[in-house]
Amino acid sequence: MPGLRALRRLVPFLRPYAGRMALGLVLVVASASFGSVIPWLLREGVDELTAGAPTARVLRVAGLMLGASVAGGALRFFMRQVLNAVSRHVEYDIRDALFARLVTLDAPFYARWRTGEIMARATNDLSAVRMAAGPAIMYLVNTVAGGAFALAFMLRIDARLTGLAVLPMVALPFITVRLGRAIHDRFEAVQEHFGEMTTRAQENLAGVRVVRAYRQEASESARFAALGAEYLTRNMALARLNGVMNPSFSLIAGLGAVVVIGVGGGLVLRGAITVGAFVAFGIYLAMLTWPLIALGWVTNLFQRGAASMARLGELLDARPDVSSPERPIALPPAARGGRRLTFRDVGFHFPQVGTGDAGLGTREGRPSPESRVPSSEPRWVLRHVSFDLPAGATLGVVGAVGSGKTALIDLVPRLYDPQEGEVLLDGVPLRDLDLAALRREIGYVPQESLLFSETIGRNIGYGLEGGREEPTSVVRVEETTSGATEPGTGDAIRWAADVAQLGETVAELPAGYETILGERGVNLSGGQKQRAALARALARRPRVVLLDDALSAVDTHTEAAILRGLRTALEGRTTVIASHRISAIRDASWILVLDDGRVVEQGRHEELLARDGRYAALLRRQQLADAIESDEEDAEDEAAAAGA
Ligand SMILES: Nc1ncnc2c1ncn2[C@@H]1O[C@H](COP(=O)(O)OP(=O)(O)OP(=O)(O)O)[C@@H](O)[C@H]1O
């Protein structure tokens, strides 16, 4: 059937359950065989009644019919148990595989795919695939087996009558193929739109504060209603096909029934077949009708499953652009606890969406025809960036908004790879290192800190050695001294929290390090979140620490205290601090001033000041802004004092 090729991808997921699947299918065939014996027994019963046979014989037939019904029913029960369980297991395995894939995918992938789209595939499409993997297979086999048994008995009763009754069924394959293709396409359209709706809902829920602050509730509701209306329209288009399919199949079966009554009635009158055979034949034909209708439904399920499996396949097939080399080079032992970081004439631009850049396709991940045309000149975010930072040194990166500070930092853990030049750690190009080994060296505090809905202790201890085995045993900070947890883990968390100036805040939380954060727990302020993210990066005692404007939400006083603490704590480690505030980087061993992705000045604080160029101008502007701010604060304080 057209469009079903995507279902081949289900085979590896079904393979582990082949035994159970086979058992389930044997049960399907067995239950269908019992079901088809019943009309045959009925034929016998009717004929014996018509012939005036003794009651005992009639009762014997009735007993056999009852037995066949019970046996068929019991087998049907077990077949459902077995096959539905298989489909649930398959669904579980695909979901697992999907999640495992999603967590390995990198920044370029998530720049192309919207969260709502991924969620839609992981839920709705997965359900459609489960229906194809379980119920559809079950009904297909049931249909074929039930139909074959019914046909065999019909042929035994009268071959010519059977031929006439099933004649209208020659139209069946045409209807199935034509409607099947249309169902596939329309279902795909429905699912695609569902992705749009999920994205909209997800963005609105995540940004509900913005929606409310800008009083956009009504217009957002209207936009969602419009999406809903389109979803309804597409579903109605699909429903219309179902509306055509089922009656078409019933019509074919109905035509068969007309033949049976017309021709079969004549045969009974002429004595060619018995009344019992006529009754049984009618029931067999009805038994064929159900499979015919079921066949329409099965076609539908397979087509939906195939469309959804293809959509899931796009996610399962996605590969990160950045990966480990086949033969990674090991890093040499670290000197003084840090690593030397070198940028050699680095040029970088973000992958261009829809241009096939870095092997990318369209946002949906499908390579589009346009993806193969040569891209327009990329917008370089970094160009000709070179520096050589000795192990244990601190690099400060300053520059205006959008000058490329984040991009520079992102290249160190290989969130992206540069298109020009190379980045090296202790003289080894990053591309030659094992990705996990590289990232173990690095503590990265991104601009936007993300904390999980977990205890603050587990948030800080995230990714600590052993954390993968049993999360609950890892970061119960209070228990470390009793030896109940891995030695040193709790200490590392407490130490990191203290360096990040978070220790006191944690002590004031209702359950200390065991306080749950997030939706179900306590919410931290922006600055506290940043400090928790900093503590998380420090707890692993990385050799290279990257801070991307990581203290922007912290006041200058706390920032100074944190930086002082960091200097001692990170003694010997290599640090890169990107900041729009000069106060955060003035003590760095080397400072880069970025402008539109190029290094326009570099040197130590004093040297840069003496040069009286961009850096000095930036500092003067910031000092002026700080002075105005503190004057305003003083004025406010005075006004408040006068008011009191
Ligand atoms: N995922 C992305 N795809 C395409 N362009 C991007 C992407 N992220 C950032 N950019 C662009 O790259 C440029 C550099 O961005 P970057 O985030 O490195 O600047 P920044 O110096 O860190 O700015 P800020 O101080 O605001 O954090 C900006 O012009 C930005 O618009």
The ligand as an ORCA input file, in Angstrom:
! r2SCAN-3c Opt
* xyz 0 1
  N      21.256     30.855     17.303
  C      21.613     31.938     16.594
  N      21.413     31.953     15.262
  C      21.773     33.021     14.514
  N      22.338     34.132     15.015
  C      22.555     34.191     16.331
  C      22.206     33.091     17.190
  N      22.542     33.452     18.454
  C      23.080     34.697     18.384
  N      23.096     35.145     17.112
  C      23.650     36.414     16.637
  O      25.064     36.354     16.776
  C      25.586     37.596     17.208
  C      26.482     37.401     18.439
  O      25.673     36.930     19.477
  P      26.235     36.661     20.926
  O      25.135     36.064     21.708
  O      27.510     35.935     20.843
  O      26.515     38.157     21.445
  P      26.944     38.636     22.896
  O      28.114     39.479     22.723
  O      27.051     37.478     23.817
  O      25.694     39.540     23.283
  P      25.053     39.786     24.734
  O      25.946     40.710     25.477
  O      23.722     40.395     24.438
  O      24.954     38.442     25.374
  C      24.405     38.506     17.458
  O      24.311     39.377     16.376
  C      23.207     37.581     17.493
  O      22.102     38.218     16.935
*
